[in-house]
Amino acid sequence: MSEDEKKKIRVMLVDDHFAVRVGMAASLKFEEDIDIIAEAGSGEDAVKLFAEHKPDVCVMDWRLPGISGVEAVQEIRKDHPDAKIIMLSVYEGEEDVFRAMEAGASAYVLKSADRPEVIEAIRTVLGGNKYLPPILAGRLADRMTRSELTSRERGVLDLIVAGNSNKEIAAKLGLAEITVKQHVSSVLDKLNVQDRTQAATAAIQRGIVHLE
């Protein structure tokens, strides 16, 4: 291996759309010290290929067939705790950023980002640092100040967003209606909103619930 090859940043790309991977690879190859050493189209393949190639940096899409990008990050970091993974996503809600960083991602970059920003993220995480665009860093800071929703509260919130009444939620979750009311009250308090409509809006805007 030549000295030039040794100095190159070995990058793995993960996206389920072939055209996206081709475009990203072509863009990154403008950087002389970046080498695309592997590509994956699913979370499962990403876990396998990371173990095989051990890239310096992995750029991973959030939305993948099978396990999600966040789940793939968690799986990779079980065996490779020092893995440097950049989460690439169309989601810009604070909950999305929080979940990715909590899973072990080193950076979170929007898919709308230009090439210089992606390059900056790669070089930043390679140096052992975290990378977040300023607007997302601010949202993450806001998210860190609020209490975590429990899994039950998340389930209730999902059904609120879907337009269910307390009675309907109680029937679907097998709970007493008074218990549902208590969960709804807790959800409103944790989201710092006044009513169910505001809760549904906040859940979507913050990335707690995704409307596919």
Contacts in CASP RR format, 6 or more apart in sequence:
PFRMAT RR
TARGET T0000
AUTHOR 0000-0000-0000
METHOD contacts of the structure
MODEL  1
MSEDEKKKIRVMLVDDHFAVRVGMAASLKFEEDIDIIAEAGSGEDAVKLF
AEHKPDVCVMDWRLPGISGVEAVQEIRKDHPDAKIIMLSVYEGEEDVFRA
MEAGASAYVLKSADRPEVIEAIRTVLGGNKYLPPILAGRLADRMTRSELT
SRERGVLDLIVAGNSNKEIAAKLGLAEITVKQHVSSVLDKLNVQDRTQAA
TAAIQRGIVHLE
5 35 0 8 1.000
7 33 0 8 1.000
8 33 0 8 1.000
8 34 0 8 1.000
8 35 0 8 1.000
9 33 0 8 1.000
9 34 0 8 1.000
9 35 0 8 1.000
9 56 0 8 1.000
9 57 0 8 1.000
9 122 0 8 1.000
9 123 0 8 1.000
9 126 0 8 1.000
10 35 0 8 1.000
10 37 0 8 1.000
10 53 0 8 1.000
10 55 0 8 1.000
10 56 0 8 1.000
10 57 0 8 1.000
11 28 0 8 1.000
11 34 0 8 1.000
11 35 0 8 1.000
11 36 0 8 1.000
11 37 0 8 1.000
11 55 0 8 1.000
11 56 0 8 1.000
11 57 0 8 1.000
11 58 0 8 1.000
11 59 0 8 1.000
11 122 0 8 1.000
12 36 0 8 1.000
12 37 0 8 1.000
12 38 0 8 1.000
12 39 0 8 1.000
12 40 0 8 1.000
12 46 0 8 1.000
12 49 0 8 1.000
12 50 0 8 1.000
12 53 0 8 1.000
12 55 0 8 1.000
12 57 0 8 1.000
12 58 0 8 1.000
12 59 0 8 1.000
13 21 0 8 1.000
13 24 0 8 1.000
13 25 0 8 1.000
13 36 0 8 1.000
13 38 0 8 1.000
13 39 0 8 1.000
13 40 0 8 1.000
13 58 0 8 1.000
13 59 0 8 1.000
14 39 0 8 1.000
14 40 0 8 1.000
14 41 0 8 1.000
14 43 0 8 1.000
14 45 0 8 1.000
14 46 0 8 1.000
14 58 0 8 1.000
14 59 0 8 1.000
14 60 0 8 1.000
14 61 0 8 1.000
14 64 0 8 1.000
14 69 0 8 1.000
14 72 0 8 1.000
15 21 0 8 1.000
15 24 0 8 1.000
15 41 0 8 1.000
15 61 0 8 1.000
15 64 0 8 1.000
15 88 0 8 1.000
16 41 0 8 1.000
16 42 0 8 1.000
16 61 0 8 1.000
16 63 0 8 1.000
16 64 0 8 1.000
16 65 0 8 1.000
18 41 0 8 1.000
20 61 0 8 1.000
21 39 0 8 1.000
21 41 0 8 1.000
24 59 0 8 1.000
24 118 0 8 1.000
25 36 0 8 1.000
25 39 0 8 1.000
27 115 0 8 1.000
27 118 0 8 1.000
28 34 0 8 1.000
28 36 0 8 1.000
28 115 0 8 1.000
28 118 0 8 1.000
28 119 0 8 1.000
28 122 0 8 1.000
29 36 0 8 1.000
30 115 0 8 1.000
31 119 0 8 1.000
34 119 0 8 1.000
34 122 0 8 1.000
37 53 0 8 1.000
37 55 0 8 1.000
38 49 0 8 1.000
38 50 0 8 1.000
38 52 0 8 1.000
38 53 0 8 1.000
38 55 0 8 1.000
39 49 0 8 1.000
40 46 0 8 1.000
40 48 0 8 1.000
40 49 0 8 1.000
41 64 0 8 1.000
41 65 0 8 1.000
42 64 0 8 1.000
42 65 0 8 1.000
42 66 0 8 1.000
42 67 0 8 1.000
43 64 0 8 1.000
43 65 0 8 1.000
43 66 0 8 1.000
43 67 0 8 1.000
43 68 0 8 1.000
43 69 0 8 1.000
43 71 0 8 1.000
43 72 0 8 1.000
44 66 0 8 1.000
44 67 0 8 1.000
44 72 0 8 1.000
46 58 0 8 1.000
46 60 0 8 1.000
46 64 0 8 1.000
46 69 0 8 1.000
46 72 0 8 1.000
46 76 0 8 1.000
47 67 0 8 1.000
47 72 0 8 1.000
47 75 0 8 1.000
47 76 0 8 1.000
50 58 0 8 1.000
50 76 0 8 1.000
50 80 0 8 1.000
50 83 0 8 1.000
51 76 0 8 1.000
51 79 0 8 1.000
51 80 0 8 1.000
54 80 0 8 1.000
56 84 0 8 1.000
56 126 0 8 1.000
57 84 0 8 1.000
57 85 0 8 1.000
57 86 0 8 1.000
57 122 0 8 1.000
57 125 0 8 1.000
57 126 0 8 1.000
58 76 0 8 1.000
58 83 0 8 1.000
58 84 0 8 1.000
58 85 0 8 1.000
58 86 0 8 1.000
59 85 0 8 1.000
59 86 0 8 1.000
59 88 0 8 1.000
59 118 0 8 1.000
59 122 0 8 1.000
60 69 0 8 1.000
60 72 0 8 1.000
60 73 0 8 1.000
60 85 0 8 1.000
60 86 0 8 1.000
60 87 0 8 1.000
60 88 0 8 1.000
60 105 0 8 1.000
61 69 0 8 1.000
61 88 0 8 1.000
61 89 0 8 1.000
61 111 0 8 1.000
62 68 0 8 1.000
62 69 0 8 1.000
62 70 0 8 1.000
62 87 0 8 1.000
62 88 0 8 1.000
62 89 0 8 1.000
62 90 0 8 1.000
62 91 0 8 1.000
62 96 0 8 1.000
62 100 0 8 1.000
63 69 0 8 1.000
63 89 0 8 1.000
63 90 0 8 1.000
64 72 0 8 1.000
67 75 0 8 1.000
69 87 0 8 1.000
70 87 0 8 1.000
70 99 0 8 1.000
70 100 0 8 1.000
70 103 0 8 1.000
70 105 0 8 1.000
71 103 0 8 1.000
73 83 0 8 1.000
73 85 0 8 1.000
73 87 0 8 1.000
73 100 0 8 1.000
73 103 0 8 1.000
73 104 0 8 1.000
73 105 0 8 1.000
74 103 0 8 1.000
74 104 0 8 1.000
76 83 0 8 1.000
76 85 0 8 1.000
77 83 0 8 1.000
77 85 0 8 1.000
77 103 0 8 1.000
77 104 0 8 1.000
84 106 0 8 1.000
84 125 0 8 1.000
84 126 0 8 1.000
84 128 0 8 1.000
85 104 0 8 1.000
85 105 0 8 1.000
85 106 0 8 1.000
85 107 0 8 1.000
85 125 0 8 1.000
86 105 0 8 1.000
86 106 0 8 1.000
86 107 0 8 1.000
86 108 0 8 1.000
86 109 0 8 1.000
86 118 0 8 1.000
86 121 0 8 1.000
86 122 0 8 1.000
86 125 0 8 1.000
86 131 0 8 1.000
87 100 0 8 1.000
87 105 0 8 1.000
87 107 0 8 1.000
87 108 0 8 1.000
87 109 0 8 1.000
88 109 0 8 1.000
88 110 0 8 1.000
88 111 0 8 1.000
88 118 0 8 1.000
89 96 0 8 1.000
89 100 0 8 1.000
89 108 0 8 1.000
89 109 0 8 1.000
89 110 0 8 1.000
89 111 0 8 1.000
90 110 0 8 1.000
90 111 0 8 1.000
90 112 0 8 1.000
91 207 0 8 1.000
91 210 0 8 1.000
92 110 0 8 1.000
92 135 0 8 1.000
92 136 0 8 1.000
92 139 0 8 1.000
93 139 0 8 1.000
93 205 0 8 1.000
93 206 0 8 1.000
93 207 0 8 1.000
94 136 0 8 1.000
94 139 0 8 1.000
94 140 0 8 1.000
94 142 0 8 1.000
94 143 0 8 1.000
94 206 0 8 1.000
94 207 0 8 1.000
95 143 0 8 1.000
95 206 0 8 1.000
95 207 0 8 1.000
95 208 0 8 1.000
96 108 0 8 1.000
96 207 0 8 1.000
97 108 0 8 1.000
97 132 0 8 1.000
97 136 0 8 1.000
97 139 0 8 1.000
97 140 0 8 1.000
97 143 0 8 1.000
98 140 0 8 1.000
98 143 0 8 1.000
98 144 0 8 1.000
100 108 0 8 1.000
101 108 0 8 1.000
101 130 0 8 1.000
101 132 0 8 1.000
101 140 0 8 1.000
106 125 0 8 1.000
106 128 0 8 1.000
106 129 0 8 1.000
106 130 0 8 1.000
106 131 0 8 1.000
107 121 0 8 1.000
107 124 0 8 1.000
107 125 0 8 1.000
107 130 0 8 1.000
107 131 0 8 1.000
107 132 0 8 1.000
108 131 0 8 1.000
108 132 0 8 1.000
108 133 0 8 1.000
108 136 0 8 1.000
109 117 0 8 1.000
109 118 0 8 1.000
109 121 0 8 1.000
109 131 0 8 1.000
109 133 0 8 1.000
110 133 0 8 1.000
110 136 0 8 1.000
113 121 0 8 1.000
113 133 0 8 1.000
117 133 0 8 1.000
120 131 0 8 1.000
121 131 0 8 1.000
124 130 0 8 1.000
124 131 0 8 1.000
125 131 0 8 1.000
132 140 0 8 1.000
139 206 0 8 1.000
143 206 0 8 1.000
146 190 0 8 1.000
146 191 0 8 1.000
146 192 0 8 1.000
147 190 0 8 1.000
148 190 0 8 1.000
149 157 0 8 1.000
149 187 0 8 1.000
149 190 0 8 1.000
149 208 0 8 1.000
152 173 0 8 1.000
152 183 0 8 1.000
153 183 0 8 1.000
153 186 0 8 1.000
153 187 0 8 1.000
153 190 0 8 1.000
154 208 0 8 1.000
155 173 0 8 1.000
156 169 0 8 1.000
156 173 0 8 1.000
156 180 0 8 1.000
156 183 0 8 1.000
156 184 0 8 1.000
156 187 0 8 1.000
157 187 0 8 1.000
157 199 0 8 1.000
157 203 0 8 1.000
157 208 0 8 1.000
157 209 0 8 1.000
158 209 0 8 1.000
159 168 0 8 1.000
159 169 0 8 1.000
159 172 0 8 1.000
159 173 0 8 1.000
160 169 0 8 1.000
160 184 0 8 1.000
160 187 0 8 1.000
160 196 0 8 1.000
160 199 0 8 1.000
160 200 0 8 1.000
160 203 0 8 1.000
161 199 0 8 1.000
161 200 0 8 1.000
161 203 0 8 1.000
161 204 0 8 1.000
161 209 0 8 1.000
161 211 0 8 1.000
163 200 0 8 1.000
164 172 0 8 1.000
166 177 0 8 1.000
166 180 0 8 1.000
166 181 0 8 1.000
166 184 0 8 1.000
167 177 0 8 1.000
169 175 0 8 1.000
169 180 0 8 1.000
169 184 0 8 1.000
170 176 0 8 1.000
170 177 0 8 1.000
170 179 0 8 1.000
170 180 0 8 1.000
173 180 0 8 1.000
175 183 0 8 1.000
184 196 0 8 1.000
184 199 0 8 1.000
187 199 0 8 1.000
188 194 0 8 1.000
188 195 0 8 1.000
188 196 0 8 1.000
188 198 0 8 1.000
188 199 0 8 1.000
191 198 0 8 1.000
191 199 0 8 1.000
191 202 0 8 1.000
191 203 0 8 1.000
191 206 0 8 1.000
193 199 0 8 1.000
193 201 0 8 1.000
193 202 0 8 1.000
200 209 0 8 1.000
202 208 0 8 1.000
203 209 0 8 1.000
204 210 0 8 1.000
204 211 0 8 1.000
END
